């Protein structure tokens, strides 16, 4: 417990602070704007609360993301790809950003200079191989734990997204129609069924995510010259 607490605090004071400073140095803004941006990023309440109480090392993970973006803005895109590969292997929740990186680097470098395709493949493939090398004898266990779909659609965590609204609508319809209540509100972590609305499976959610992301992918492909536009689209 003491090691986790101290390591989280030290990483917050060192790596996270450095990554923010490195990124902001690459973005044209006034000194006042830079100071405000630094405070907003460094004093992010979610990181302070989650990291220092739950020990999830989110600020460390975000540091790799910010450093990757800083390298991208400084035209060191191979290092940017390596840092994002490290980030993705540290926590696969960042997988949703992988298509954005792929399309940007493909349009920016690979289509105009095909030799870069081999370089990026070596960087990404090599980094991933090194990460998985100790587990080559039991990859099935790793893969099964990477995508724990058995935890259900919302994992009992009510994030502010479309599925929270979907669950709330199902609850409202259940109260209105007097049907048996669903199990989405019992706080357990498992696959559950809705009371009125159709159930949503893994493949359906994946398809919906991809379809809803198509405008962003198209914009990334069209605005490949602007690193700042890439960052804004990542936020979208």
N, C-alpha and C positions, 0 to 999 in steps of 0.2 A: 504493500500500500504506500509506504513512504517513498519507495523508488518511483512508482507511477506518478505520485503527486509532484515530486521534485523534477522528474524528467519532463513532465508536461509543462511545468512552470519555466524550466530552463529553455526548452524549445520555443515557448511563447516569447521569451525575452530575447532570444538570439535568432534562430532560423526564421521564425515568422516575421519578426521585425525587419530582418535583412531582406527577405523576399518582397515585402511591401515597398521598402525603400528602393530596391532594384527596379521594380515595375514602374513605380511613379516617376522615377528618373527618366524613363523612356517615353512618358506621355507628356506632350506639350501642354503646360498649364502654368498659371501664375503661382508664386510661392504661397499665397494665401489658399488657393484652391488645393495645392499639394498638401498643406498642413491639415486642411479639413478632410481630405480623402484619407490621409494617414490615420487620423483619429477614428474615422468611421470604420476603417478596416481593422485597425489594431485593437480597438475597444469594442469589437463586435460582441454584443451581449450573449449571443448564442454560443460562441466559442468559449467565452469566459465561463459560462455556466456549465456547458456540456463537458468541456475538457477538464476543468478543475474539479468537477464533482463526479463525472461519469468516466473519466480517463479514456476517452476515445481517440485522442491525438488528432483531432480534426484540424487544429491549427498547423500541425506538422504536415499533414496531407495537403492542406491548402497552400502551404509554402511551396511545395513542388509544383502545384498548378500555377501559382503566381510567377515562379522562376521560369517555368516553361513559356508563359506568355511574354515575360521580359525578354527572353532569348529570341522569341519569334519577332518581337518588335525591333530587336537589334540585328535582324537578318541572320542570326545563328540558328537556323531552323533545324539542322540535324541535332544539335544539343537540345532544342525545344522538343523534338520528337522523342529523344532519349528520356528526358525528364518526365514527359507525359506517360511513357511506357512504364517507368518506375512507379509513378503515381497509380497507374491502372493496376499494376501488380500488387501494390500495397493495399488498395481497396477498390474492388471491381465496381463499386457503385458509380464510379466515374465513366463507366462504359458508354453511357448515353452521349458523352461528348466525343467519343472516338470517331464516329462518322464525320463530325464537323472538322476535326483535325485532318482526317484522311482526305476529304474533298478539298480543303484549303491547300494542303501540301501537294496534292495531285495536280491541281490547277495551277498552283504557283510555280512549281519546279518540274514535276515529272513529265507533264505533257510537252513542255518546251525543251526540256533537257532530259531525255530518257535515262541517262546514266544515273540520275538521282534516284530512280526507282530502286535500283540495286542497293544504293547507299541506305535509303530509308528501310528497305527490307532487312538489311544486315543489322541496323541499329535496333529496330523494333523486334525482329526475330531473335537477335542475340540477347537482348535484354530480357525478353520473355523466357527464353530457354534457360538462362542463368537463374531466373526466379523459380522456375519449376524443376530444375535439375535435381534438387534433393528429394523431390516427391515423385520421380518417374516410376517408381515401383508401385505406386498406389494412386494413380491419377483419377480413378473412378470416385474415390472418396472426396478428392478435391473438387471435381466437377459437380458432384451432388451437393456440396456445401456452398458452392459459388452462387447457385440459383435456387434458394430455398422456397420454391413456390408453395410448399405445403403450409407456409406461414399465413397464407391468405392474401386477399386483395389489398387490405390496408394495414395489416400487421398490428392491429389494435392501436395504431398511432394516427391520430386525426390531423394529417397535414392539410394545409389549405390548397387542395387541388380538386379536380373534377370528380374524383372518386368519393371524396368527402361529401360533395353536393349530391352525388348519386345515392349514397347511403342515407343522407338526410331526407331526400325525396322519397326513398323507399319507406322510411320511418313515418313520414307524414301520410303517405298513402295507406300504410298499415293501420294507423290510428283512425283515419277517415273511413276505411272499409271494414275495420274490425277483424282483420285477418290475424292469425297467430304471429307473434313478433319474431323477427329474424334473430340470429345469434351474433349479429355484428356489434351489438352493444353490450356484450357480456364481459369484454375485456380480455378474453382468451386469445391466444395466438394459434390459429389453425384455419383451414379452409372452411368457409361458411357459405350459407345460402341466404338469398334475399327473400323477403316476405311477399312482395308484389312484383317488383321489377325483375327482368331476366337476369340470371346469374352471368357473370363475366369470367371467362376462363383465361388461362395464360396466353394462348395464341391470339385471342381476341384483343387483349390489352397490348400485346406486341405489335399487332397490325395497326391498331389505333395510334400508338406512339409513332410508328413509322409514317403513317399518313399525315398526322398532324405536324410532323417535322419536315415534310417535303418543302414547304415554302422557305424554311430556314436553309435547307440544303441547296435549294436553287439560288438563294441570295448569296450564300457562301461561294458557290461556283461562279457567280457573276461578279462579285466584288472581291476577287482574290488579290487584288493589288493593295488593298488597305488592311494593314494589321489591326488598326483600331476598329474598323468595321467588323473584323473577325471577332474581336473581343466583345463588341456589343451584341453580335449574333450569338456568341456563346452564352451570354447572359439571358438571351431570349429562350 
